[in-house]
Amino acid sequence: MIKEIKFTDKALKQIDTLLSQKDKGSFFRIAIKGGGCSGFQYEFTFDNSKADDDLNYEKILIDKTSADLLKGSEVDYVNELIGSQFKITNPQSKSSCGCGVSFSL
């Protein structure tokens, strides 16, 4: 169970919508990967299997390392002029790039 990460109703609704278009048994995966102009970036993908170290919230998977880096975060889904996207507000982030895709810790 992912306790220290909050998901807004909009984010959960969008994840459900996306998963409804995938094969039954698919999961929505959130991960933090190295890269981007600030050092780390969020990655949103689909997965058909759950790893042993994955934390699970409904049909959402987050690996243990990413979950530690996401503690205290809020996952939202926003509609802005530049488009719709998942937005993570992470209190552990020290800075982020101008486009909001990458961040540093």
C-alpha positions in Angstrom: 0.0 0.0 0.0 1.3 3.5 -0.9 0.5 5.5 2.2 2.7 8.6 1.9 1.7 9.5 -1.6 -1.6 11.3 -2.2 -3.6 10.8 -5.5 -6.2 13.4 -6.3 -9.6 12.3 -7.6 -8.7 13.7 -11.1 -5.5 11.7 -11.2 -7.3 8.5 -10.2 -10.0 9.1 -12.7 -7.5 9.6 -15.5 -5.5 6.5 -14.5 -8.8 4.5 -14.6 -9.6 5.9 -18.0 -6.2 5.0 -19.4 -6.2 1.5 -17.9 -9.7 0.9 -19.4 -8.0 1.1 -22.8 -5.4 -1.5 -21.9 -5.4 -5.2 -21.5 -7.2 -6.5 -18.5 -4.7 -7.0 -15.7 -2.5 -4.0 -16.7 -1.1 -1.7 -14.1 -0.2 2.0 -14.2 3.4 2.5 -13.1 5.0 5.6 -11.7 8.8 5.7 -11.4 11.6 8.2 -11.0 14.5 7.8 -13.5 17.8 9.6 -13.9 17.7 12.1 -16.7 16.2 15.4 -17.8 17.9 18.8 -17.5 17.7 18.7 -13.7 18.9 15.2 -12.9 15.7 13.2 -12.3 12.4 12.8 -14.2 9.1 11.2 -13.6 8.1 8.3 -15.8 4.5 7.1 -16.3 4.2 3.7 -18.1 2.0 0.6 -18.2 3.1 -2.8 -17.0 1.6 -6.2 -17.1 3.3 -7.6 -14.0 4.1 -6.6 -10.5 7.7 -6.9 -9.2 8.5 -8.1 -5.6 9.5 -4.7 -4.4 6.6 -2.8 -6.0 4.2 -0.9 -3.7 0.6 -1.2 -4.9 -2.3 1.2 -4.6 -5.3 -0.2 -6.5 -3.9 -0.6 -10.1 -0.9 1.8 -9.5 2.6 0.4 -9.0 5.6 2.3 -7.7 9.0 0.6 -7.1 10.4 0.9 -3.6 13.2 3.3 -4.5 10.9 5.7 -6.4 8.3 5.5 -3.6 11.0 6.7 -1.1 11.7 9.6 -3.4 8.0 10.4 -3.7 7.2 10.4 0.0 4.9 13.3 0.9 4.1 13.9 -2.8 0.7 14.6 -4.4 -0.1 13.2 -7.9 -2.6 15.2 -9.8 -3.9 15.4 -13.4 -4.1 18.9 -14.8 -5.4 20.6 -17.9 -3.3 23.6 -18.9 -2.8 25.7 -22.0 0.2 23.6 -22.9 -1.9 20.4 -22.6 -3.0 17.8 -20.1 -0.5 15.9 -18.0 0.1 14.2 -14.7 1.7 16.7 -12.2 3.6 15.6 -9.1 4.1 18.1 -6.3 7.1 16.6 -4.5 8.2 18.3 -1.2 11.6 16.5 -1.5 12.4 18.3 -4.8 14.9 21.1 -4.4 14.4 22.5 -7.9 12.8 21.7 -11.2 13.3 22.7 -14.8 11.1 25.3 -16.5 8.9 22.7 -18.2 8.3 20.9 -14.9 9.3 17.5 -16.3 12.6 17.0 -14.5 13.8 17.9 -11.0 16.7 17.7 -8.6 16.8 16.4 -5.0 
